[in-house]
Amino acid sequence: MKPLLTIAATSDIHVNKYPIQRDFFSQVNGKADLLLIAGDMNDGIEEQIQHFLDLISEVKIPIFIIFGNHDANENDLPKARNLLVSNTYVTVLDGEYTESRVKNIRVGIAGAKGFGGGFAPNELRGNIGEQMMKDFRKEIDCEVEKLGSALEKMADSSPDIKIAMTHWAPFKEVIEGEHVELYPFLGSSKLGDVIEQAKVHLAISGHAHVGPSGLRMTSGGIFASNVGYLVNKEKMIFFDFLSDKTVKRRD
């Protein structure tokens, strides 16, 4: 069955550490309709951002980017955003919703960085304890609110294809294989809850450098995938959307 459209995706490429070349990105030309990058491009330093921009300079399809924890290292995401969107193909999503039209198909994308906290029934709960723990819980609630707001706009717009993109994992199914002790620092099921409520067709994430490759079905019936560079053996991932709106991942 010929796909309606194809999306390329990756994350955790850390271009300041890994020997990624331009052809890693330019391979999407002619093979995909959109490119999604789920965070951790670099450590947020201007020189590294410029290096990343050079690496994606030959990509000629729309590029949608969210920030990861490493991108936030310099604590100046507005500056990072301004640098990234100097490439006219780039759209940065940080708690925002956008649409792209591909072959008369409306593709809606909601994106946010996300944060940790763990996964039900063992997630962080309540609001008691040291201030640093209160701040930790406040941060995930803030990121969930941002993602939820973007997903509400998606619901109002009702695109043909719905995609959610986070850096931190929204489902434990996409980080299985990591040490369970690290789960609170890899993602939060609160992110997954709002994604499942939105009934998206695909949820992509990264952050965990160990975990399952491939497409996973969550307990709530969402197709989800860890698109991390190392998890996927340093390969770009391609997702085909079929006429019944199901998703197949090329491996």
C-alpha positions as CSV (number, residue, x, y, z in Angstrom):
1,M,0.0,0.0,0.0
2,K,1.5,3.3,-1.0
3,P,1.7,5.7,1.9
4,L,-0.3,9.0,2.0
5,L,2.8,10.7,3.4
6,T,6.1,10.0,5.0
7,I,7.7,11.6,8.0
8,A,11.4,11.4,8.9
9,A,12.4,11.8,12.6
10,T,15.4,11.8,14.9
11,S,16.5,13.1,18.2
12,D,19.5,13.2,20.6
13,I,21.9,13.8,17.8
14,H,24.2,15.9,19.9
15,V,26.1,17.3,16.9
16,N,28.8,18.6,19.2
17,K,29.7,15.1,20.2
18,Y,28.7,12.7,17.3
19,P,30.4,12.8,13.9
20,I,27.1,13.5,12.0
21,Q,27.5,14.9,8.5
22,R,25.2,16.8,6.2
23,D,24.0,13.7,4.4
24,F,22.5,12.3,7.6
25,F,19.9,15.1,7.1
26,S,19.9,15.6,3.4
27,Q,18.9,12.0,2.8
28,V,15.3,13.0,3.7
29,N,15.0,15.0,0.5
30,G,12.8,12.9,-1.9
31,K,12.2,10.3,0.8
32,A,10.1,12.2,3.3
33,D,7.6,15.0,3.3
34,L,8.4,16.4,6.8
35,L,11.4,16.2,9.1
36,L,10.8,16.1,12.9
37,I,13.7,16.6,15.4
38,A,12.7,15.8,19.0
39,G,15.4,17.7,20.9
40,D,19.0,17.5,22.1
41,M,20.6,18.9,18.9
42,N,23.4,20.4,21.0
43,D,24.2,22.0,24.3
44,G,22.5,25.3,23.5
45,I,25.8,27.2,22.8
46,E,25.6,29.5,19.8
47,E,28.6,28.0,18.0
48,Q,27.0,24.6,18.3
49,I,23.6,25.8,17.1
50,Q,25.3,27.3,14.0
51,H,27.0,24.0,13.4
52,F,23.6,22.2,13.6
53,L,22.2,24.8,11.1
54,D,25.0,24.1,8.7
55,L,24.3,20.3,8.9
56,I,20.6,20.8,8.0
57,S,21.3,23.5,5.4
58,E,20.7,21.1,2.5
59,V,17.3,19.9,3.7
60,K,14.5,21.1,1.4
61,I,11.4,20.0,3.3
62,P,9.7,21.5,6.4
63,I,11.6,20.9,9.6
64,F,9.8,20.9,13.0
65,I,12.0,21.1,16.1
66,I,11.5,20.9,19.8
67,F,14.0,21.5,22.5
68,G,15.6,18.9,24.7
69,N,17.3,19.2,28.1
70,H,20.7,19.7,26.6
71,D,19.4,22.5,24.3
72,A,18.2,24.2,27.5
73,N,21.6,24.0,29.1
74,E,22.4,27.7,28.5
75,N,19.0,28.8,29.9
76,D,18.3,31.0,26.8
77,L,15.8,29.2,24.7
78,P,14.5,32.4,23.1
79,K,18.0,33.1,21.6
80,A,18.2,29.5,20.5
81,R,14.8,29.7,18.8
82,N,15.8,32.9,17.0
83,L,18.9,31.3,15.7
84,L,17.1,28.2,14.5
85,V,14.4,29.9,12.6
86,S,17.0,31.8,10.6
87,N,16.6,28.7,8.4
88,T,13.2,29.4,6.7
89,Y,12.4,25.6,6.6
90,V,12.5,25.4,10.4
91,T,9.6,25.8,12.8
92,V,10.3,25.5,16.6
93,L,7.6,24.2,18.9
94,D,7.8,24.9,22.6
95,G,4.2,24.3,23.8
96,E,2.8,25.3,20.4
97,Y,0.7,23.8,17.7
98,T,1.2,24.1,14.0
99,E,0.0,22.5,10.7
100,S,1.6,21.6,7.4
101,R,-0.3,20.6,4.3
102,V,1.2,17.6,2.4
103,K,-0.5,16.4,-0.8
104,N,-3.8,18.1,0.4
105,I,-3.5,16.3,3.8
106,R,-3.4,18.5,6.9
107,V,-0.8,17.3,9.3
108,G,-1.0,18.8,12.8
109,I,2.0,18.8,15.1
110,A,1.9,19.6,18.9
111,G,5.3,19.9,20.6
112,A,6.9,20.5,23.9
113,K,10.1,19.6,25.7
114,G,8.4,17.8,28.6
115,F,10.1,16.8,31.9
116,G,10.5,14.0,34.4
117,G,8.5,12.6,37.3
118,G,8.1,9.0,36.5
119,F,5.3,6.8,35.3
120,A,2.0,5.6,36.9
121,P,1.5,4.1,39.4
122,N,4.9,5.1,40.6
123,E,5.1,8.8,39.5
124,L,5.9,11.7,41.9
125,R,2.7,12.8,43.6
126,G,1.5,15.5,46.0
127,N,3.1,18.8,46.9
128,I,4.8,18.1,50.2
129,G,8.5,18.2,50.9
130,E,11.6,20.2,50.2
131,Q,11.3,23.2,47.9
132,M,13.5,21.6,45.3
133,M,11.1,18.7,45.0
134,K,8.2,21.1,44.8
135,D,10.0,22.9,42.0
136,F,10.6,19.6,40.2
137,R,6.9,18.7,40.3
138,K,6.0,22.3,39.2
139,E,8.2,22.0,36.2
140,I,6.5,18.8,34.9
141,D,3.1,20.4,35.5
142,C,4.2,23.4,33.5
143,E,5.4,21.3,30.6
144,V,2.2,19.2,30.7
145,E,0.1,22.4,30.6
146,K,2.1,23.6,27.6
147,L,1.7,20.3,25.7
148,G,-2.0,20.1,26.7
149,S,-2.6,23.6,25.4
150,A,-1.1,22.7,22.1
151,L,-3.1,19.5,21.9
152,E,-6.3,21.4,22.6
153,K,-5.6,23.7,19.6
154,M,-5.0,20.5,17.6
155,A,-8.4,19.2,18.7
156,D,-10.1,22.5,17.7
157,S,-8.4,22.4,14.3
158,S,-9.1,18.7,13.7
159,P,-6.3,17.9,11.2
160,D,-6.2,14.7,9.1
161,I,-3.0,13.4,10.8
162,K,-2.2,14.2,14.4
163,I,1.3,14.0,15.8
164,A,2.6,14.8,19.3
165,M,6.3,15.4,19.8
166,T,8.1,15.5,23.2
167,H,11.8,15.2,24.2
168,W,11.2,13.5,27.5
169,A,9.3,10.2,27.3
170,P,5.5,10.3,27.7
171,F,5.2,6.5,27.9
172,K,7.3,3.9,29.7
173,E,6.9,1.6,26.6
174,V,9.4,3.7,24.8
175,I,12.1,3.6,27.4
176,E,11.9,-0.1,28.4
177,G,15.5,-1.4,28.8
178,E,16.7,1.6,30.7
179,H,17.3,1.1,34.4
180,V,14.0,1.5,36.2
181,E,15.8,3.7,38.8
182,L,16.2,6.3,36.0
183,Y,12.5,6.4,35.0
184,P,11.7,9.5,37.0
185,F,14.5,11.3,35.1
186,L,13.5,10.1,31.7
187,G,9.9,11.1,31.4
188,S,6.4,11.4,32.8
189,S,3.1,9.6,32.3
190,K,1.4,12.9,32.8
191,L,2.6,13.8,29.3
192,G,1.3,10.5,28.0
193,D,-2.1,11.2,29.6
194,V,-2.8,14.3,27.6
195,I,-1.4,12.7,24.5
196,E,-3.8,9.7,24.9
197,Q,-6.7,12.1,25.5
198,A,-5.9,13.8,22.2
199,K,-6.0,10.5,20.4
200,V,-3.0,11.4,18.2
201,H,-1.9,9.0,15.4
202,L,1.8,9.1,16.4
203,A,3.8,10.2,19.5
204,I,7.6,10.5,19.1
205,S,10.1,11.2,21.8
206,G,13.8,10.8,22.7
207,H,15.9,11.5,25.8
208,A,16.5,7.9,26.7
209,H,19.7,6.7,25.0
210,V,18.8,3.1,25.8
211,G,15.5,1.6,25.0
212,P,13.4,-0.2,22.3
213,S,13.6,0.7,18.7
214,G,10.6,0.2,16.6
215,L,7.0,1.3,16.9
216,R,5.2,0.6,20.2
217,M,1.5,0.5,21.0
218,T,0.8,2.1,24.4
219,S,-1.9,0.8,26.8
220,G,-4.0,3.7,25.7
221,G,-3.8,2.7,22.0
222,I,-1.3,5.3,20.8
223,F,1.5,4.5,18.3
224,A,4.7,5.7,20.0
225,S,8.4,5.6,19.1
226,N,11.7,6.5,20.6
227,V,13.5,8.2,17.7
228,G,16.8,8.7,19.5
229,Y,20.0,8.5,17.4
230,L,21.8,5.9,19.5
231,V,18.6,3.8,20.2
232,N,18.1,3.5,16.5
233,K,21.7,2.6,15.6
234,E,22.6,6.0,14.3
235,K,19.9,5.9,11.6
236,M,17.2,8.4,10.5
237,I,13.8,6.9,11.1
238,F,10.9,7.0,8.5
239,F,7.2,6.7,9.3
240,D,4.7,6.0,6.6
241,F,1.1,7.0,7.1
242,L,-1.4,4.8,5.3
243,S,-4.9,5.5,4.0
244,D,-6.5,4.2,7.2
245,K,-4.3,6.6,9.2
246,T,-2.3,3.8,10.7
247,V,1.4,4.2,10.9
248,K,4.2,1.9,9.7
249,R,7.8,2.5,10.7
250,R,10.6,1.5,8.3
251,D,13.4,-0.5,10.0
